[in-house]
């Protein structure tokens, strides 16, 4: 069930709910502890006006709510409110058991949800917490904790999935930005209930996602146990627009899938992948700084990654992880739309995973690549592996006039640092073709400055689209209309 959570509904808000959004959710939660006053007559009017299932919540402060009176006063208020016959009552796990029993006896038609809240962390002992909760007579059990990393959210999803697979009415949600995936994926793990709001100003919990975003971006109402999960892992992932573009593709090709951005640091990657293997994850896009470490973790790698030791794509198949790299092909296909790279002198900025894939593919197509990197030893190590020349980034001005093509494979200039550039554009010859792998912003400072001096330029959007097409082909086992994928990706960027 998806509840629209309300903390102090105005008449205008109630009108909006009744007329426009009611069909998108299953009921309303009245967060009565957030109301200025608990007016039974006013609450009754709300129920009569909306005419949809209701859940009453009078959350006490010790469980993250705003109700600050004594427990006796709270129990008395709850008894009075239950006379209004709400469909559901949310009652905290540390409420005395006798009160659970009294409510069940006096108000047998009201469904009790027993809830646990931890605003500091996601404890390791979720199983024992649930076992303690199950000593209370309730129809469903909700555990809501603070996620301090994506690992916390993945643990909660795995826990919920295992409990619901046993037929239990359990919901596991995480608060905070790291916890948002638990709110999006609740139908996939068959959680009993979930909560949303109308706007960011109306949230009743940190990380709650507005109804329109749940539905329009993540097509929430279509998610179910059979939904395949795809995602982007890296740190940071915030600049990426893949959660918009890729969900647009999945909807366009009518695939039962969902795509999320999942922040993961290098030391979190291995445990994250282990947790994902317990969930219906089918594929991942991998971005900086994980491409090299991911290569060392997966079970099998494609031939194109053996020299670069870098992957940007992971497939989950039959319990194994398969790694591929579509970066190099995506970048070089974009560049060769303007002419062959064979015999051309190419300056490559950067020595990360994308740079490795691009350099390997450029050499394979006959280009003469010279690598420039801020950290000279890292650049030299990659150059030795690929059999190319390397120099410190500070040497670039001395070589700049000789290059036919300049490729930026660093993250310098990516949003939000949009005024930065990996090199001073004044050193670039007007005859040089300039390609920037960054796509957010579409026109980086480097691209703008080089375009103004007469260079032909290529935005990273082209590489993004090209490599994403190949990723979808891998994700969906070569059973997808690639022309449709390309159309939907370009449509997302133009809208």
C-alpha positions in Angstrom: 0.0 0.0 0.0 1.2 3.5 -0.8 0.1 6.1 1.8 0.1 9.8 1.1 1.4 11.2 4.3 -0.1 14.5 5.6 1.2 16.6 8.4 -1.3 19.6 8.5 -3.6 19.5 5.5 -5.1 22.8 4.4 -8.5 22.9 2.6 -6.7 23.7 -0.7 -4.4 20.6 -0.2 -7.4 18.4 0.5 -9.1 19.6 -2.7 -5.9 18.8 -4.7 -5.8 15.3 -3.2 -9.5 14.6 -3.8 -9.5 15.9 -7.4 -6.2 15.1 -8.9 -4.0 12.5 -7.2 -6.2 10.1 -5.4 -6.0 7.4 -8.0 -2.2 7.2 -7.6 -2.1 6.1 -4.0 -4.0 3.7 -1.8 -4.7 5.7 1.3 -3.7 8.7 3.5 -1.6 8.7 6.6 -2.6 11.5 9.0 0.6 12.4 11.0 -1.4 13.7 13.9 1.6 14.4 16.0 2.4 17.1 13.4 -1.0 18.8 13.6 -1.2 22.1 15.5 -4.1 20.7 17.4 -5.8 17.3 17.5 -9.4 18.3 16.7 -11.5 15.2 16.4 -14.2 17.0 14.5 -11.8 18.4 11.9 -10.2 15.0 11.5 -13.6 13.4 10.9 -14.3 16.1 8.3 -11.0 15.1 6.5 -12.0 11.5 6.4 -15.5 12.2 5.1 -14.1 14.6 2.4 -11.5 12.2 1.1 -13.4 8.9 1.4 -10.3 6.8 1.1 -8.5 4.4 3.5 -6.8 6.2 6.4 -3.9 5.5 8.8 -3.6 7.4 12.1 -0.1 8.1 13.4 0.5 9.9 16.7 4.3 9.5 16.8 6.0 10.1 20.1 9.3 12.0 20.3 11.4 9.0 21.3 10.5 7.4 17.9 11.2 10.5 15.8 7.8 12.2 16.1 6.6 15.5 17.6 4.1 14.3 20.2 5.7 15.4 23.5 3.0 14.7 26.2 3.0 11.7 28.5 2.4 8.2 27.3 -0.8 8.0 29.3 -2.1 11.2 27.5 -1.0 9.7 24.2 -2.8 6.4 24.8 -6.0 8.3 25.8 -5.8 10.5 22.7 -5.3 7.4 20.5 -8.4 5.7 22.1 -10.5 8.9 21.3 -9.2 9.0 17.8 -10.0 5.4 17.1 -13.7 6.2 17.6 -13.4 7.7 14.1 -12.8 4.2 12.8 -9.6 4.6 10.8 -8.6 1.7 8.6 -5.1 1.6 10.1 -3.3 2.6 13.2 0.5 3.0 13.4 1.7 2.0 16.9 5.3 2.0 18.0 7.0 -1.2 19.0 7.8 0.1 22.5 4.2 0.8 23.4 3.1 -1.5 26.2 1.8 -4.9 24.9 -1.4 -4.6 27.0 -2.3 -1.4 25.0 -1.9 -3.4 21.8 -4.3 -6.0 23.1 -6.8 -3.4 24.4 -7.0 -1.7 21.0 -7.3 -5.0 19.2 -10.2 -6.0 21.5 -12.0 -2.6 21.5 -11.5 -1.7 17.8 -11.2 -5.0 15.9 -11.9 -3.4 12.5 -8.8 -1.2 12.7 -5.6 -2.8 11.3 -2.6 -2.3 13.6 0.8 -1.6 12.1 3.6 -2.0 14.6 6.6 0.3 13.8 10.2 0.8 14.9 12.2 4.0 14.1 15.9 4.7 14.5 16.9 8.1 13.4 20.7 7.5 14.0 21.6 4.3 12.2 20.5 1.0 10.5 21.3 -1.6 13.2 23.0 -4.8 12.4 20.4 -6.8 14.3 17.3 -6.2 12.2 16.2 -9.8 12.6 16.1 -9.6 16.4 14.3 -6.2 16.3 11.6 -7.8 14.1 11.4 -10.8 16.4 10.8 -8.4 19.4 8.2 -6.5 17.4 6.4 -9.7 16.5 5.6 -10.3 20.2 3.0 -7.5 19.7 -0.3 -8.4 18.1 -0.2 -6.5 14.8 -1.2 -7.2 11.2 2.0 -5.7 9.7 5.5 -4.6 10.9 7.4 -1.6 9.8 11.1 -0.9 10.4 12.4 2.6 9.5 16.0 3.5 10.1 18.6 6.1 9.1 20.8 5.0 6.2 24.3 6.3 6.5 25.4 4.7 3.3 24.0 2.8 0.4 25.1 -0.4 2.1 22.5 0.3 4.9 19.8 0.7 2.2 20.8 -2.5 0.4 20.8 -4.4 3.7 17.3 -3.1 4.5 16.1 -4.1 1.0 17.6 -7.6 1.4 16.1 -8.0 4.9 12.7 -6.9 3.7 12.9 -9.2 0.6 13.7 -12.2 2.8 10.9 -11.5 5.2 8.2 -10.9 2.6 9.4 -14.1 0.7 8.3 -15.9 3.9 4.8 -14.4 3.6 5.3 -11.8 6.3 3.6 -8.4 6.1 6.8 -6.4 6.6 8.1 -3.1 5.4 11.7 -1.9 5.6 12.4 1.7 4.9 15.5 3.9 5.3 15.5 7.6 6.0 17.9 10.1 4.4 19.3 10.5 0.9 21.0 7.1 1.0 17.7 5.5 1.9 15.7 6.8 -1.0 16.2 3.5 -3.0 14.3 1.7 -0.3 11.3 3.9 -0.9 11.5 3.4 -4.7 12.0 -0.3 -4.6 9.5 -1.2 -1.9 7.1 -2.9 -4.5 10.0 -4.9 -5.8 10.7 -6.5 -2.4 7.0 -6.7 -1.8 7.0 -4.4 1.2 3.5 -4.1 2.8 3.4 -0.3 2.9 5.2 2.8 1.7 4.8 6.6 2.2 4.9 9.5 -0.1 4.0 13.2 -0.1 2.8 15.8 -2.6 5.7 18.2 -2.5 9.2 18.5 -0.9 7.7 20.9 1.6 5.2 18.3 2.7 7.6 15.5 3.6 7.0 13.7 7.0 10.3 11.8 6.9 13.8 12.6 5.7 14.2 11.2 2.2 10.5 10.8 1.4 9.9 11.1 -2.3 7.0 13.2 -3.8 4.3 11.3 -5.5 4.8 12.8 -9.0 8.5 11.9 -9.0 7.8 8.3 -7.8 5.3 7.9 -10.7 6.7 10.0 -13.5 10.4 9.2 -13.1 10.3 5.7 -11.6 6.8 4.5 -12.8 6.2 3.3 -9.3 2.7 1.9 -9.9 4.2 -0.6 -12.4 6.9 -2.0 -10.1 6.5 -5.6 -8.8 8.3 -8.7 -7.7 9.4 -9.4 -11.3 10.9 -5.9 -11.9 14.6 -6.0 -12.8 16.8 -3.5 -11.1 19.5 -1.6 -13.0 21.6 1.2 -11.6 24.7 3.5 -11.7 27.3 3.0 -9.0 30.1 5.5 -8.4 31.1 8.4 -6.2 29.8 10.9 -6.9 26.7 9.9 -9.0 24.8 13.1 -8.4 25.8 14.8 -11.7 24.5 11.9 -13.7 21.1 12.2 -15.5 21.0 8.4 -16.1 18.1 8.0 -13.7 16.0 10.1 -16.0 17.4 8.9 -19.4 17.5 5.2 -18.6 14.1 5.0 -17.0 12.8 6.8 -20.1 14.3 4.0 -22.2 12.9 1.3 -20.0 9.5 2.8 -20.3 9.8 3.3 -24.0 10.7 -0.3 -24.7 8.1 -1.5 -22.2 10.6 -3.4 -20.1 9.8 -4.3 -16.6 12.8 -2.6 -15.1 13.9 0.3 -12.9 17.2 2.3 -13.0 18.6 4.0 -9.9 21.7 6.1 -9.0 23.5 4.4 -6.1 26.4 6.2 -4.5 29.1 3.7 -3.7 32.7 4.3 -2.6 35.6 2.0 -3.6 35.7 0.2 -0.2 31.9 -0.3 -0.3 31.8 -1.8 -3.8 32.5 -5.4 -3.0 29.9 -5.7 -0.1 27.4 -3.7 -2.2 27.7 -6.2 -5.1 27.3 -9.1 -2.7 24.0 -7.6 -1.4 22.9 -6.8 -4.9 23.3 -10.4 -5.9 20.7 -11.3 -3.2 18.2 -8.8 -4.9 16.8 -8.7 -8.4 19.7 -6.6 -9.8 20.4 -7.4 -13.4 22.9 -4.8 -14.5 25.0 -1.8 -13.4 26.7 1.1 -15.1 30.0 1.8 -13.3 31.5 5.3 -13.1 34.5 7.0 -11.4 36.3 6.0 -9.3 35.1 2.3 -9.4 36.0 1.2 -12.9 39.4 -0.3 -12.1 38.4 -1.9 -8.8 35.2 -3.3 -10.3 37.4 -5.0 -12.9 39.2 -6.9 -10.1 36.0 -7.9 -8.4 33.8 -9.4 -11.1 34.0 -13.1 -12.0 34.5 -12.7 -15.8 35.5 -9.9 -18.1 35.1 -9.2 -21.8 38.1 -9.2 -24.1 38.0 -5.4 -24.5 38.8 -4.9 -20.8 41.9 -7.2 -20.4 44.4 -4.5 -21.5 42.6 -1.6 -19.9 41.7 -3.4 -16.6 38.6 -1.1 -16.5 34.9 -1.8 -16.8 31.9 0.4 -17.0 29.2 -2.3 -17.2 28.4 -5.2 -14.9 25.9 -7.9 -15.8 24.3 -10.2 -13.2 23.9 -13.7 -14.8 23.3 -17.0 -13.1 24.9 -15.9 -9.9 28.1 -14.5 -11.6 29.2 -11.0 -12.3 30.4 -10.2 -15.9 32.3 -7.0 -16.6 32.4 -5.1 -19.9 33.5 -1.7 -21.1 31.5 0.3 -23.6 33.3 3.7 -23.0 36.0 3.3 -25.6 33.7 2.3 -28.4 31.2 5.0 -27.4 33.8 7.7 -27.5 35.5 6.6 -30.7 32.3 6.1 -32.6 31.4 9.7 -31.8 34.7 11.0 -33.0 34.8 8.9 -36.2 31.5 10.3 -37.3 33.7 13.3 -38.2 36.5 11.2 -39.8 38.8 8.3 -39.1 41.3 8.5 -36.3 43.8 6.3 -38.2 47.2 8.0 -38.4 45.9 11.0 -36.3 47.8 12.4 -33.3 45.6 12.3 -30.3 46.1 14.0 -26.9 44.3 12.2 -24.1 43.8 13.9 -20.8 43.4 11.6 -17.8 44.4 8.1 -16.7 41.3 6.7 -15.1 39.0 4.0 -16.3 37.4 6.0 -19.1 40.8 7.2 -20.3 42.1 3.6 -20.4 39.1 2.4 -22.5 39.3 5.3 -24.9 43.1 5.0 -25.3 42.8 1.3 -26.0 40.1 1.8 -28.6 41.9 4.7 -30.3 45.1 2.7 -30.6 43.1 -0.3 -31.9 41.7 2.0 -34.7 45.1 3.3 -35.7 45.4 6.5 -33.7 48.7 7.8 -32.2 47.8 8.5 -28.6 49.9 10.6 -26.1 48.5 10.6 -22.6 48.7 13.5 -20.2 47.8 13.1 -16.5 48.1 15.3 -13.4 49.7 12.4 -11.5 52.6 11.4 -13.6 53.2 8.0 -12.1 49.6 6.9 -12.7 49.7 8.1 -16.3 53.0 6.4 -16.9 51.6 3.1 -15.5 48.6 3.1 -17.8 50.8 4.2 -20.8 53.2 1.3 -20.2 50.3 -1.1 -20.1 48.9 0.2 -23.4 52.2 0.8 -25.1 51.7 4.5 -25.6 53.6 7.7 -24.6 52.8 9.7 -21.5 53.7 13.1 -20.0 52.6 15.1 -17.0 49.6 17.3 -17.6 51.8 20.4 -17.1 53.7 19.5 -20.3 50.6 19.7 -22.5 51.2 23.3 -23.7 54.5 22.2 -25.3 52.8 19.5 -27.4 49.5 21.2 -28.0 50.1 22.4 -31.6 50.8 19.0 -33.0 47.5 17.3 -32.1 44.7 16.6 -34.5 42.4 15.5 -31.7 42.1 16.4 -28.1 40.1 14.1 -25.7 39.2 15.1 -22.2 38.7 11.9 -20.1 39.0 13.6 -16.7 36.0 14.8 -14.6 37.4 18.4 -14.5 34.6 20.6 -15.7 31.7 18.4 -14.6 28.7 19.9 -12.8 28.8 21.6 -10.4 32.3 22.8 -11.1 31.3 24.0 -14.5 33.9 26.8 -14.8 36.9 24.5 -14.5 38.9 23.1 -17.4 41.7 20.4 -17.3 43.9 22.6 -19.5 44.0 26.2 -20.5 42.1 26.3 -23.8 44.4 29.0 -25.2 46.9 26.3 -25.9 44.6 24.4 -28.2 45.0 24.9 -32.0 41.9 26.0 -33.9 42.5 23.1 -36.2 42.1 20.5 -33.4 39.0 18.4 -33.0 38.0 18.6 -29.3 36.0 15.9 -27.6 34.9 16.1 -23.9 33.6 13.0 -22.3 31.6 15.0 -19.8 27.9 15.4 -20.6 26.7 17.4 -17.6 26.9 20.2 -18.6 26.5 19.5 -22.2 28.8 22.3 -23.1 31.7 22.4 -20.7 34.0 25.3 -20.3 36.6 23.5 -22.4 34.0 22.9 -25.2 32.8 26.5 -25.1 36.2 28.0 -25.2 37.5 25.8 -28.0 34.4 26.3 -30.1 34.8 30.1 -29.8 38.3 29.9 -31.2 37.1 27.8 -34.2 37.7 24.2 -33.1 35.2 21.5 -34.1 33.8 20.2 -30.8 31.9 17.1 -29.7 29.9 17.0 -26.5 30.0 14.0 -24.1 26.3 13.5 -24.8 27.2 11.6 -27.9 29.5 9.2 -26.0 26.9 8.8 -23.3 24.3 7.8 -25.8 26.6 5.5 -27.8 27.9 3.6 -24.7 24.4 3.5 -23.1 23.0 1.8 -26.2 25.6 -0.9 -25.9 25.0 -1.2 -22.2 21.3 -1.8 -22.8 22.1 -4.4 -25.4 24.1 -6.2 -22.7 21.6 -5.6 -19.9 18.7 -7.0 -22.0 20.6 -9.9 -23.6 20.6 -8.5 -27.1 16.8 -8.6 -27.2 16.1 -4.9 -27.6 15.4 -2.6 -30.5 18.6 -0.5 -30.4 17.1 2.2 -32.6 14.3 2.7 -30.1 16.9 2.9 -27.3 18.8 5.6 -29.2 15.6 7.5 -29.9 14.5 7.4 -26.3 18.0 8.5 -25.0 18.1 11.4 -27.4 14.6 12.4 -26.5 15.4 12.5 -22.8 18.3 14.8 -23.5 16.3 17.1 -25.7 13.4 17.4 -23.2 
